[in-house]
Amino acid sequence: MRPLLFEKYEGLGNDFVVVEGTSSMLSTDDVMRICDRHRGIGADGVLFTGVSAGRPFMSVINADGSTAEMCGNGLRCVALHLVRRGLVDGRTFDVDTDAGPHAVRVLEVAAPGRVEVSMRAPSLAPRDVPARFDAPLIDGELRADGVVLHGTAVSMGNPHLVTFDAPDAARLRLGPMLQDDRRFPEKVNVGFATMKGRGAMQLHVYERGSGWTQACGTGACAAAVAAVETGRASRGAPIEVVLPGGPLEIVVGEAGERVRMTGPARHVFSGRLTLPL
Ligand SMILES: N[C@@H](CCC[C@H](N)C(=O)O)C(=O)O
């Protein structure tokens, strides 16, 4: 029997159990049980954080126990946690992730907290996504379950496929099918976007390892990048991405530049549990 101290955070309803330490502290089974919404705490994933050799870090394990390279909403929560706990000096610092360092700025600590993240530069190169296509997939034709739709494949450090023309009625079955498409060898987060003018869109994301979520930060960035790449939105101008859990503000920089994401992060409660659950 082992005690575990944890914190519950959420960003637009994308919710996480945050643990100070490294991912080796918990087994895959522990993570799955902790994230179970009926028999555990309930979360879309577990985030591990702390400061190692003077550098803040975050690692991400999805609710099904799989590892993710990056999590946008999670990074806002971790940034808030590091400031609340006094583990960093000031409110502007870098956090190391499996997708590289990301600069964060905690704008507001009191609820509802607000954090700006300089996300890494997106890549559409198939080897980066990764995806088995000969060239970047930009509004490329896809077929799934008899439906013809168009998709753009984007890496935000983790893999995303964004479509703007999937019929609403087909979304629930297309999400899991596209996620398991063998052209995405590491699976893919699938975003279903609808433009609302050039500066706004609605987005639903079927995430790797946690299914349909209230919000996905990297998914919102990938959708904004896809909108810019396909001429639906403009570079350098804020794009409001409205997810089921609420809006994120995304700005896509010039090609090769980073994407800026700004949104809320909230501490929900602190807890202690005894493992194994
Ligand atoms: N919800 C996250 C993304 C979490 C990781 C994702 N499920 C994956 O496996 O890539 C976000 O806010 O970005």
The ligand as a Tripos MOL2 file, in Angstrom:
@<TRIPOS>MOLECULE
LIG
   13    12     1     0     0
SMALL
NO_CHARGES

@<TRIPOS>ATOM
      1 N1         -6.0220   17.1170  -24.3950 N.3       1 LIG1
      2 C1         -4.7410   17.3940  -24.8390 C.3       1 LIG1
      3 C2         -4.0240   16.3890  -25.6830 C.3       1 LIG1
      4 C3         -3.6510   15.1480  -24.8500 C.3       1 LIG1
      5 C4         -2.8180   14.1420  -25.6110 C.3       1 LIG1
      6 C5         -3.5750   13.4340  -26.7050 C.3       1 LIG1
      7 N2         -4.6530   12.6510  -26.1920 N.3       1 LIG1
      8 C6         -2.5940   12.5600  -27.5050 C.2       1 LIG1
      9 O1         -2.4900   11.3440  -27.2370 O.co2     1 LIG1
     10 O2         -1.9060   13.0960  -28.3670 O.co2     1 LIG1
     11 C7         -4.5320   18.8280  -25.2630 C.2       1 LIG1
     12 O3         -5.1510   19.6950  -24.6330 O.co2     1 LIG1
     13 O4         -3.6930   19.1060  -26.1190 O.co2     1 LIG1
@<TRIPOS>BOND
     1     1     2 1
     2     2     3 1
     3     2    11 1
     4     3     4 1
     5     4     5 1
     6     5     6 1
     7     6     7 1
     8     6     8 1
     9     8     9 2
    10     8    10 1
    11    11    12 2
    12    11    13 1
@<TRIPOS>SUBSTRUCTURE
     1 LIG1         1 GROUP 0 **** ****
